[in-house]
Each structure stands twice: as C-alpha cells, then as structure tokens.
C-alpha cells in the first residue's frame, strides 16, 4: 500500500496533483482512491507509452515564468509549464519507495511527495539509464549498445532477452529511459543524439526553431535502483546543433 507524505501547501507553493496514491499493478491508471496501490510493472512497449505514469500539477507563480526543477527519485529535470502554470511529465517508476519533488529557481524545495511501497512481486531494475534535456522544442534520443551488440533506440526499443527503452519521450524534454532487471555482463555504450525539433508544424530540422544556442542534456546511470547497493553517476552533455551524436559513457557491468 502506498501513501504520501506531503508538505502543507501555501499560496506560493506548487501543487503535485497526481499520481496521488501510487500506481496500480498494471500501470495503466492511477487508482488513487483505492486502498491498494503499487507501481507499474516494467515490460517494455513503446507503442502507446503504457508504462508511463503521469505526474501533473500547477506552478502557482507561473506569470513570472521562472525555471523550476522536477526531481524524481533524485533525478533532476527542467520543469516546463504553460502560461497557465499547468505542467505534466511522464515517468516510468520502479518498485520500492519513490519520491517527487519540485524545487524553485533558487534551489529551494517547494513541494515534495514520498510514496512508500512494499511490493515484493516486482523486481527492481539492476540498470536504469535516464536522459532529459532543457529544451521542450528539441527531440533528443537515447541510444544504448549492449554487450551482445544489440542497439536500443526509438526504432528498436525492445531487446532480445529483455530490457529496452521504457520511456521514449516524443513530446517534450524527456525523460527517456533504458531499463533492464537482468543486465548482461560486459561493455555498455551510452549515446545521446540531437535528432531534430518538434513544433506546430510537426517534426523538422530547422536550426532557427531552437530557442537557445546550446541544449543541455543530463544522463544518469542508476545501478541496483531502490536497494542498499544503489549507486548513480550523472553527466551533463552540451548539444550544439541538430545531428550531434555524443558518446556519454562506456562502462562494464
């Protein structure tokens, strides 16, 4: 059963409206009114993005259009929101305790929700790789080469033997995630590619539509997530032009 430990909301604090009571076992809907809740199972299926769980809420001082940060399980991401202050971000959660936090432009924590989960039916990912970036108009892709030579990316999200892209973000600044509960032993290679842009007219490769000279991507490697052995590494990668392909990290598992 999941429950949330929230800060009291003042007129200046943002809200986190969902998911309220955790996630159900199928991962398809937020059953916040039910007594039993869990986190979504991690099968890889890009198609309808059914593994995503929606995080949404409202930034109360949206008129100032200041930069806020969304932090999920310690992974910071730029939080983009509309002129009305509404925001939403999808995320693929693992088993165990999960938390969501919003920080203001000064780095101060404004709102935090902690979900406690005792789901013994689900295995925790032994390897998760998360990519997000700071430009909502950009389409950035995560590419993973596994020890047996397989290539996980948007065109081939599911790998033989399990694992793959759990969230392939096609509607904003990420995140994209590579997840596996049984990593192969050997060398992994992590790349990010500034594929193009997305605007009112659809996908395009117009450099003029970029709203900032350099797009910053953040890639985090999480080993043995939500266990006593958990460790993580984060990298910040500048993307200067469409087509940029950067090797982020090669490592042995």
Secondary structure by P-SEA (a helix, b strand, c coil): cccccccccccccccccccccccccccccccccccccccccccccccccccbbbbbbbbcccccccbbbbbcccbbbbbbbccccbbbbbbbbbccccbbbbbcccccccbbbbbbbbccccccccbbbbbbbccccbbbbbbbbccccccccccccccccccccccccccccccbbbbbccccccbbbbbbbccccccccccccccccccccbbbbbbbbbcccccccccbbbbbbbbcccccccccccccc
